[in-house]
Amino acid sequence: MIKIGVIGYGYWGPNIVRNFNGIDGTRVVSVCDKNPDALTKVNKTYPTIKTISDPDEMLTSPEIDAVAVITPVFMHFDFAKKALQNGKHVFVEKPFTSTAAQARELIDIAEKRNLKIMVDHTFLFTGAVKKIKQFIDEQALGNVHYFDSMRVNLGLFQHDVNVVWDLAPHDFSVMDYLMEEKPVALAATGQTHYGEFEDVAYVTVYFENNLIAHFNVNWLSPVKIRMTLIGGDKKMLVWNDLENDEKIKIYDKGVDVKMRESVYDLLVSYRSGDVWAPKVPQTEALKLEAEYFVDCIENNKTPINDGLAGLRVVNMLEAANMSIKEKGKLINL
């Protein structure tokens, strides 16, 4: 029996408790939150789960094997570090930490103590991302030319991070998982219109080959859009996460070069073939991720979304903030 403690029962915490509590051989034994109203909700839904307001009581408890840290990002490092130092595996909400230095320190502690770190990059466990990964690995799209993501909506303004740190971790983690090549540099621009932090931002990511990625994140959009385009030299893919049935569409469209002796002789033809929507499994991603975390602990596996994956995302987030401050300066990763 793996006993889990959860710190934070705000927006995402109830989903974490529900999914971990539903796994055979695993039980959520304690939930910690500073808000008494949140703990009252826990007591009503899960009368057998102990509720506390002091995180140290959980982090030092010998009764707990793993801790899920579901708090604002600035709290992640301290809670995760103390949990690891007390011999507990750690599941951390995205983004992993506030700085890359903090991420590296946590990874070092976990390695020395043979403990698992899993960063909650939930989208990696969706049927859509798993299907896209299959297409890319099987070269169904051919050589990928671009990864273009739009994640925009009206609000919710965050009080501790800008729109890049709020929304881009989803797309950065998906790109990191899908693409074997790793980025070498990025440039970002953004503007602040309300409050203290940027609410609109654009990030362009460069690779050593001719792959390029672009991310549009926005808290001021009149419509909600969750769309990613991936273009290869064989086929192109559109992932619309707001679609209920046909989340992914594959387009047999592209460009065929007939002559390329010089820039003046470049002759291309445009291919426009079939469009089809593959079947995508609809199992709740967080349920699969929670089960995978337990499996990694029980069978000593390295998670695909481990601390190093979380560090790569934080590296991009830090570089984006640096570039925004320098008005779009190219930052090496």
C-alpha positions as a LaTeX table, in Angstrom:
\begin{tabular}{lrrr}
\hline
Residue & $x$ (\AA) & $y$ (\AA) & $z$ (\AA) \\
\hline
Met1 & 0.00 & 0.00 & 0.00 \\
Ile2 & 1.45 & 3.36 & $-1.07$ \\
Lys3 & 0.27 & 6.14 & 1.22 \\
Ile4 & 0.03 & 9.58 & $-0.32$ \\
Gly5 & $-0.26$ & 13.04 & 1.17 \\
Val6 & $-1.57$ & 15.98 & $-0.86$ \\
Ile7 & $-0.59$ & 19.60 & $-0.15$ \\
Gly8 & $-3.07$ & 22.04 & $-1.67$ \\
Tyr9 & $-6.80$ & 21.49 & $-2.16$ \\
Gly10 & $-7.66$ & 24.47 & $-4.36$ \\
Tyr11 & $-8.50$ & 24.25 & $-8.07$ \\
Trp12 & $-6.50$ & 21.13 & $-9.05$ \\
Gly13 & $-6.10$ & 19.40 & $-5.68$ \\
Pro14 & $-9.55$ & 17.72 & $-5.65$ \\
Asn15 & $-8.75$ & 16.04 & $-8.98$ \\
Ile16 & $-5.43$ & 14.81 & $-7.60$ \\
Val17 & $-7.06$ & 13.35 & $-4.47$ \\
Arg18 & $-9.87$ & 11.72 & $-6.45$ \\
Asn19 & $-7.52$ & 10.01 & $-8.90$ \\
Phe20 & $-4.87$ & 8.84 & $-6.43$ \\
Asn21 & $-7.56$ & 7.60 & $-4.07$ \\
Gly22 & $-9.08$ & 5.52 & $-6.87$ \\
Ile23 & $-5.97$ & 3.45 & $-7.57$ \\
Asp24 & $-5.82$ & $-0.09$ & $-6.20$ \\
Gly25 & $-3.01$ & $-0.42$ & $-3.68$ \\
Thr26 & $-2.81$ & 3.33 & $-3.10$ \\
Arg27 & $-4.54$ & 5.53 & $-0.56$ \\
Val28 & $-4.57$ & 9.25 & 0.12 \\
Val29 & $-4.13$ & 9.39 & 3.88 \\
Ser30 & $-3.75$ & 13.13 & 4.45 \\
Val31 & $-4.61$ & 16.47 & 2.82 \\
Cys32 & $-3.02$ & 19.74 & 3.91 \\
Asp33 & $-4.36$ & 23.21 & 3.17 \\
Lys34 & $-4.24$ & 26.58 & 4.96 \\
Asn35 & $-7.87$ & 27.24 & 4.02 \\
Pro36 & $-10.34$ & 25.76 & 6.57 \\
Asp37 & $-13.12$ & 25.77 & 3.95 \\
Ala38 & $-11.01$ & 23.55 & 1.70 \\
Leu39 & $-10.44$ & 21.07 & 4.53 \\
Thr40 & $-14.18$ & 21.03 & 5.29 \\
Lys41 & $-14.80$ & 19.97 & 1.69 \\
Val42 & $-12.27$ & 17.15 & 2.10 \\
Asn43 & $-13.97$ & 15.96 & 5.30 \\
Lys44 & $-17.38$ & 15.87 & 3.61 \\
Thr45 & $-16.17$ & 13.97 & 0.56 \\
Tyr46 & $-13.55$ & 11.72 & 2.18 \\
Pro47 & $-14.35$ & 11.25 & 5.91 \\
Thr48 & $-11.45$ & 8.83 & 6.37 \\
Ile49 & $-8.74$ & 11.20 & 5.05 \\
Lys50 & $-6.92$ & 13.16 & 7.76 \\
Thr51 & $-6.96$ & 16.93 & 7.23 \\
Ile52 & $-4.21$ & 19.21 & 8.53 \\
Ser53 & $-3.04$ & 22.79 & 8.11 \\
Asp54 & 0.66 & 22.32 & 8.95 \\
Pro55 & 2.61 & 20.95 & 5.93 \\
Asp56 & 5.54 & 19.95 & 8.16 \\
Glu57 & 3.31 & 17.40 & 9.87 \\
Met58 & 2.84 & 15.70 & 6.51 \\
Leu59 & 6.37 & 16.16 & 5.17 \\
Thr60 & 7.96 & 14.54 & 8.22 \\
Ser61 & 5.36 & 11.84 & 8.81 \\
Pro62 & 6.75 & 8.27 & 8.64 \\
Glu63 & 3.28 & 7.12 & 7.59 \\
Ile64 & 3.49 & 8.80 & 4.17 \\
Asp65 & 5.39 & 7.38 & 1.18 \\
Ala66 & 4.79 & 10.12 & $-1.42$ \\
Val67 & 3.70 & 13.74 & $-1.41$ \\
Ala68 & 1.78 & 15.57 & $-4.14$ \\
Val69 & 2.57 & 19.31 & $-4.13$ \\
Ile70 & $-0.40$ & 21.10 & $-5.71$ \\
Thr71 & 0.31 & 24.70 & $-4.73$ \\
Pro72 & 1.39 & 27.95 & $-6.43$ \\
Val73 & 4.78 & 27.54 & $-8.10$ \\
Phe74 & 6.74 & 29.63 & $-5.58$ \\
Met75 & 5.95 & 27.02 & $-2.89$ \\
His76 & 6.99 & 23.97 & $-4.93$ \\
Phe77 & 10.71 & 23.99 & $-4.10$ \\
Asp78 & 10.49 & 24.19 & $-0.30$ \\
Phe79 & 7.78 & 21.54 & 0.01 \\
Ala80 & 9.38 & 19.17 & $-2.52$ \\
Lys81 & 12.84 & 19.55 & $-0.98$ \\
Lys82 & 11.62 & 18.77 & 2.53 \\
Ala83 & 9.62 & 15.80 & 1.25 \\
Leu84 & 12.67 & 14.36 & $-0.54$ \\
Gln85 & 14.90 & 14.98 & 2.47 \\
Asn86 & 12.43 & 12.96 & 4.53 \\
Gly87 & 12.54 & 10.04 & 2.09 \\
Lys88 & 9.32 & 10.65 & 0.17 \\
His89 & 8.66 & 10.44 & $-3.55$ \\
Val90 & 7.32 & 13.68 & $-5.01$ \\
Phe91 & 4.59 & 14.54 & $-7.51$ \\
Val92 & 4.71 & 18.28 & $-8.34$ \\
Glu93 & 2.21 & 20.48 & $-10.14$ \\
Lys94 & 3.54 & 22.29 & $-13.24$ \\
Pro95 & 5.77 & 24.18 & $-13.65$ \\
Phe96 & 8.28 & 22.16 & $-11.65$ \\
Thr97 & 10.02 & 25.04 & $-9.83$ \\
Ser98 & 10.48 & 28.82 & $-9.96$ \\
Thr99 & 14.10 & 28.54 & $-11.18$ \\
Ala100 & 16.29 & 26.04 & $-12.99$ \\
Ala101 & 18.73 & 26.06 & $-10.05$ \\
Gln102 & 15.94 & 24.86 & $-7.74$ \\
Ala103 & 15.03 & 22.10 & $-10.20$ \\
Arg104 & 18.62 & 20.88 & $-10.40$ \\
Glu105 & 18.88 & 20.80 & $-6.59$ \\
Leu106 & 15.73 & 18.69 & $-6.26$ \\
Ile107 & 16.92 & 16.30 & $-8.99$ \\
Asp108 & 20.24 & 15.89 & $-7.19$ \\
Ile109 & 18.54 & 15.10 & $-3.86$ \\
Ala110 & 16.19 & 12.57 & $-5.48$ \\
Glu111 & 19.04 & 10.79 & $-7.29$ \\
Lys112 & 21.12 & 10.48 & $-4.13$ \\
Arg113 & 18.16 & 9.03 & $-2.22$ \\
Asn114 & 16.79 & 6.90 & $-5.09$ \\
Leu115 & 13.45 & 8.70 & $-4.98$ \\
Lys116 & 11.06 & 9.54 & $-7.84$ \\
Ile117 & 10.12 & 13.00 & $-9.01$ \\
Met118 & 7.17 & 13.35 & $-11.37$ \\
Val119 & 6.11 & 16.72 & $-12.75$ \\
Asp120 & 2.40 & 17.01 & $-13.50$ \\
His121 & 2.58 & 17.42 & $-17.28$ \\
Thr122 & $-0.91$ & 15.96 & $-17.64$ \\
Phe123 & $-1.22$ & 16.48 & $-21.39$ \\
Leu124 & 1.43 & 13.80 & $-22.03$ \\
Phe125 & $-1.15$ & 11.25 & $-20.88$ \\
Thr126 & $-3.99$ & 12.39 & $-23.12$ \\
Gly127 & $-5.06$ & 10.13 & $-25.96$ \\
Ala128 & $-4.36$ & 12.95 & $-28.42$ \\
Val129 & $-0.72$ & 13.46 & $-27.45$ \\
Lys130 & $-0.10$ & 9.71 & $-27.31$ \\
Lys131 & $-1.53$ & 9.37 & $-30.83$ \\
Ile132 & 0.56 & 12.30 & $-32.13$ \\
Lys133 & 3.67 & 10.76 & $-30.57$ \\
Gln134 & 2.89 & 7.53 & $-32.42$ \\
Phe135 & 2.56 & 9.35 & $-35.76$ \\
Ile136 & 5.84 & 11.24 & $-35.28$ \\
Asp137 & 7.80 & 8.19 & $-34.13$ \\
Glu138 & 6.49 & 6.16 & $-37.07$ \\
Gln139 & 7.49 & 8.97 & $-39.47$ \\
Ala140 & 3.88 & 9.26 & $-40.67$ \\
Leu141 & 4.35 & 13.03 & $-40.91$ \\
Gly142 & 7.87 & 12.70 & $-42.34$ \\
Asn143 & 10.49 & 15.20 & $-41.23$ \\
Val144 & 8.76 & 17.74 & $-38.99$ \\
His145 & 9.23 & 21.34 & $-40.17$ \\
Tyr146 & 7.27 & 23.25 & $-37.54$ \\
Phe147 & 5.33 & 23.03 & $-34.26$ \\
Asp148 & 2.84 & 25.88 & $-33.90$ \\
Ser149 & 0.72 & 26.21 & $-30.77$ \\
Met150 & $-2.04$ & 28.63 & $-29.70$ \\
Arg151 & $-3.38$ & 28.58 & $-26.14$ \\
Val152 & $-5.53$ & 31.67 & $-25.58$ \\
Asn153 & $-8.60$ & 32.63 & $-23.55$ \\
Leu154 & $-10.03$ & 35.48 & $-21.47$ \\
Gly155 & $-8.33$ & 35.22 & $-18.03$ \\
Leu156 & $-7.68$ & 33.79 & $-15.53$ \\
Phe157 & $-5.09$ & 36.36 & $-14.45$ \\
Gln158 & $-2.54$ & 34.83 & $-12.11$ \\
His159 & $-1.15$ & 36.75 & $-9.16$ \\
Asp160 & 2.33 & 35.22 & $-9.04$ \\
Val161 & 3.38 & 34.46 & $-12.65$ \\
Asn162 & 2.92 & 35.87 & $-16.16$ \\
Val163 & 0.97 & 34.27 & $-18.99$ \\
Val164 & 4.05 & 32.36 & $-20.23$ \\
Trp165 & 4.58 & 30.61 & $-16.88$ \\
Asp166 & 0.84 & 29.97 & $-16.56$ \\
Leu167 & $-0.03$ & 28.56 & $-19.98$ \\
Ala168 & 3.16 & 27.70 & $-21.89$ \\
Pro169 & 4.31 & 24.82 & $-19.61$ \\
His170 & 1.56 & 22.70 & $-21.17$ \\
Asp171 & 2.83 & 23.25 & $-24.70$ \\
Phe172 & 6.54 & 23.28 & $-23.82$ \\
Ser173 & 6.16 & 19.90 & $-22.13$ \\
Val174 & 4.21 & 18.47 & $-25.08$ \\
Met175 & 6.85 & 19.66 & $-27.56$ \\
Asp176 & 9.64 & 18.33 & $-25.33$ \\
Tyr177 & 7.93 & 14.93 & $-25.25$ \\
Leu178 & 7.10 & 14.74 & $-28.95$ \\
Met179 & 10.30 & 16.01 & $-30.50$ \\
Glu180 & 13.48 & 14.00 & $-30.22$ \\
Glu181 & 15.50 & 17.11 & $-31.09$ \\
Lys182 & 15.98 & 19.56 & $-28.24$ \\
Pro183 & 15.81 & 23.36 & $-28.69$ \\
Val184 & 18.98 & 25.43 & $-28.68$ \\
Ala185 & 17.61 & 28.98 & $-28.35$ \\
Leu186 & 14.44 & 31.02 & $-28.08$ \\
Ala187 & 13.18 & 34.56 & $-28.44$ \\
Ala188 & 10.07 & 35.95 & $-26.76$ \\
Thr189 & 8.05 & 39.12 & $-26.70$ \\
Gly190 & 5.21 & 40.11 & $-24.43$ \\
Gln191 & 3.26 & 43.02 & $-23.04$ \\
Thr192 & 1.56 & 43.92 & $-19.77$ \\
His193 & $-1.84$ & 45.59 & $-20.03$ \\
Tyr194 & $-3.36$ & 44.92 & $-16.62$ \\
Gly195 & $-1.66$ & 44.15 & $-13.33$ \\
Glu196 & 2.04 & 43.39 & $-12.87$ \\
Phe197 & 2.77 & 40.57 & $-15.30$ \\
Glu198 & 2.69 & 40.06 & $-19.09$ \\
Asp199 & $-0.78$ & 38.96 & $-20.22$ \\
Val200 & 0.03 & 38.45 & $-23.92$ \\
Ala201 & 3.21 & 36.75 & $-25.17$ \\
Tyr202 & 4.76 & 35.07 & $-28.20$ \\
Val203 & 7.66 & 32.62 & $-27.97$ \\
Thr204 & 9.70 & 31.32 & $-30.91$ \\
Val205 & 11.96 & 28.30 & $-30.31$ \\
Tyr206 & 14.88 & 27.31 & $-32.54$ \\
Phe207 & 16.53 & 23.92 & $-33.07$ \\
Glu208 & 19.85 & 22.91 & $-34.64$ \\
Asn209 & 18.07 & 21.59 & $-37.73$ \\
Asn210 & 15.40 & 23.55 & $-39.63$ \\
Leu211 & 12.62 & 22.69 & $-37.15$ \\
Ile212 & 11.01 & 25.80 & $-35.67$ \\
Ala213 & 8.34 & 26.14 & $-32.96$ \\
His214 & 6.07 & 29.01 & $-32.04$ \\
Phe215 & 3.80 & 29.54 & $-29.03$ \\
Asn216 & 1.01 & 32.10 & $-28.67$ \\
Val217 & $-0.27$ & 32.49 & $-25.10$ \\
Asn218 & $-2.85$ & 35.11 & $-24.17$ \\
Trp219 & $-5.16$ & 35.98 & $-21.25$ \\
Leu220 & $-6.96$ & 38.66 & $-23.29$ \\
Ser221 & $-8.50$ & 36.63 & $-26.09$ \\
Pro222 & $-12.26$ & 36.95 & $-26.69$ \\
Val223 & $-12.40$ & 33.26 & $-27.58$ \\
Lys224 & $-10.83$ & 30.15 & $-26.11$ \\
Ile225 & $-8.50$ & 28.33 & $-28.49$ \\
Arg226 & $-6.41$ & 25.23 & $-27.81$ \\
Met227 & $-4.87$ & 24.33 & $-31.12$ \\
Thr228 & $-1.55$ & 22.92 & $-32.30$ \\
Leu229 & $-0.36$ & 22.51 & $-35.89$ \\
Ile230 & 2.51 & 20.18 & $-36.71$ \\
Gly231 & 3.76 & 20.23 & $-40.28$ \\
Gly232 & 5.93 & 17.55 & $-41.84$ \\
Asp233 & 7.19 & 16.97 & $-45.36$ \\
Lys234 & 4.82 & 13.99 & $-45.79$ \\
Lys235 & 1.68 & 15.06 & $-43.92$ \\
Met236 & 0.38 & 17.80 & $-41.64$ \\
Leu237 & $-1.55$ & 17.48 & $-38.39$ \\
Val238 & $-4.01$ & 19.71 & $-36.55$ \\
Trp239 & $-4.82$ & 19.03 & $-32.88$ \\
Asn240 & $-7.85$ & 20.92 & $-31.60$ \\
Asp241 & $-8.17$ & 20.01 & $-27.93$ \\
Leu242 & $-11.60$ & 21.65 & $-27.65$ \\
Glu243 & $-13.12$ & 19.20 & $-30.14$ \\
Asn244 & $-14.99$ & 16.37 & $-28.43$ \\
Asp245 & $-14.80$ & 13.75 & $-31.17$ \\
Glu246 & $-12.24$ & 14.60 & $-33.86$ \\
Lys247 & $-9.44$ & 16.10 & $-31.79$ \\
Ile248 & $-6.78$ & 15.21 & $-34.37$ \\
Lys249 & $-6.99$ & 15.59 & $-38.14$ \\
Ile250 & $-4.29$ & 14.42 & $-40.52$ \\
Tyr251 & $-3.97$ & 16.31 & $-43.79$ \\
Asp252 & $-2.29$ & 14.72 & $-46.79$ \\
Lys253 & $-1.14$ & 18.14 & $-47.88$ \\
Gly254 & 2.31 & 19.44 & $-48.64$ \\
Val255 & 4.78 & 20.86 & $-51.10$ \\
Asp256 & 6.72 & 18.86 & $-53.67$ \\
Val257 & 9.81 & 20.50 & $-55.16$ \\
Lys258 & 10.21 & 19.73 & $-58.87$ \\
Met259 & 13.29 & 21.83 & $-59.67$ \\
Arg260 & 15.75 & 23.62 & $-57.39$ \\
Glu261 & 18.77 & 24.56 & $-59.44$ \\
Ser262 & 18.64 & 28.16 & $-58.26$ \\
Val263 & 16.32 & 30.49 & $-56.41$ \\
Tyr264 & 14.93 & 31.63 & $-59.74$ \\
Asp265 & 14.34 & 28.06 & $-60.93$ \\
Leu266 & 12.54 & 26.85 & $-57.81$ \\
Leu267 & 9.47 & 25.03 & $-59.03$ \\
Val268 & 7.01 & 23.47 & $-56.61$ \\
Ser269 & 3.67 & 21.78 & $-56.74$ \\
Tyr270 & 1.14 & 21.68 & $-53.94$ \\
Arg271 & $-0.27$ & 18.35 & $-52.81$ \\
Ser272 & $-3.85$ & 18.28 & $-51.50$ \\
Gly273 & $-5.09$ & 14.80 & $-50.65$ \\
Asp274 & $-7.34$ & 13.18 & $-48.10$ \\
Val275 & $-8.15$ & 14.37 & $-44.60$ \\
Trp276 & $-8.86$ & 11.84 & $-41.86$ \\
Ala277 & $-9.44$ & 11.83 & $-38.12$ \\
Pro278 & $-7.88$ & 8.93 & $-36.19$ \\
Lys279 & $-9.67$ & 7.48 & $-33.18$ \\
Val280 & $-8.32$ & 8.94 & $-29.94$ \\
Pro281 & $-8.80$ & 7.16 & $-26.57$ \\
Gln282 & $-10.80$ & 9.28 & $-24.12$ \\
Thr283 & $-9.52$ & 7.92 & $-20.77$ \\
Glu284 & $-8.96$ & 10.67 & $-18.18$ \\
Ala285 & $-5.32$ & 11.72 & $-18.53$ \\
Leu286 & $-4.79$ & 12.46 & $-14.84$ \\
Lys287 & $-5.99$ & 8.96 & $-13.93$ \\
Leu288 & $-3.38$ & 7.45 & $-16.26$ \\
Glu289 & $-0.71$ & 9.80 & $-14.93$ \\
Ala290 & $-1.50$ & 8.93 & $-11.29$ \\
Glu291 & $-1.39$ & 5.19 & $-12.07$ \\
Tyr292 & 1.93 & 5.72 & $-13.90$ \\
Phe293 & 3.42 & 7.53 & $-10.88$ \\
Val294 & 2.55 & 4.60 & $-8.64$ \\
Asp295 & 3.92 & 2.14 & $-11.22$ \\
Cys296 & 7.21 & 4.06 & $-11.40$ \\
Ile297 & 7.55 & 3.90 & $-7.60$ \\
Glu298 & 6.64 & 0.22 & $-7.30$ \\
Asn299 & 8.79 & $-0.93$ & $-10.22$ \\
Asn300 & 11.63 & 1.61 & $-10.00$ \\
Lys301 & 10.94 & 3.14 & $-13.42$ \\
Thr302 & 12.10 & 6.56 & $-14.61$ \\
Pro303 & 9.05 & 8.67 & $-15.51$ \\
Ile304 & 8.85 & 10.29 & $-18.93$ \\
Asn305 & 7.87 & 13.44 & $-17.03$ \\
Asp306 & 10.65 & 13.22 & $-14.43$ \\
Gly307 & 12.63 & 16.03 & $-12.87$ \\
Leu308 & 14.84 & 16.41 & $-15.94$ \\
Ala309 & 11.80 & 16.88 & $-18.17$ \\
Gly310 & 10.52 & 19.47 & $-15.69$ \\
Leu311 & 13.93 & 21.18 & $-15.72$ \\
Arg312 & 13.90 & 21.47 & $-19.53$ \\
Val313 & 10.53 & 23.24 & $-19.34$ \\
Val314 & 11.72 & 25.59 & $-16.57$ \\
Asn315 & 14.83 & 26.38 & $-18.65$ \\
Met316 & 12.56 & 27.54 & $-21.50$ \\
Leu317 & 10.35 & 29.53 & $-19.11$ \\
Glu318 & 13.35 & 31.31 & $-17.61$ \\
Ala319 & 14.78 & 32.04 & $-21.04$ \\
Ala320 & 11.40 & 33.41 & $-22.19$ \\
Asn321 & 11.28 & 35.83 & $-19.26$ \\
Met322 & 14.86 & 36.97 & $-19.99$ \\
Ser323 & 14.05 & 37.49 & $-23.66$ \\
Ile324 & 10.86 & 39.44 & $-22.90$ \\
Lys325 & 12.82 & 41.79 & $-20.64$ \\
Glu326 & 15.34 & 42.31 & $-23.49$ \\
Lys327 & 12.58 & 43.00 & $-26.07$ \\
Gly328 & 12.90 & 39.73 & $-27.90$ \\
Lys329 & 16.64 & 39.07 & $-27.57$ \\
Leu330 & 17.72 & 35.57 & $-28.64$ \\
Ile331 & 18.57 & 33.50 & $-25.54$ \\
Asn332 & 20.63 & 30.32 & $-25.83$ \\
Leu333 & 19.29 & 27.30 & $-23.96$ \\
\hline
\end{tabular}
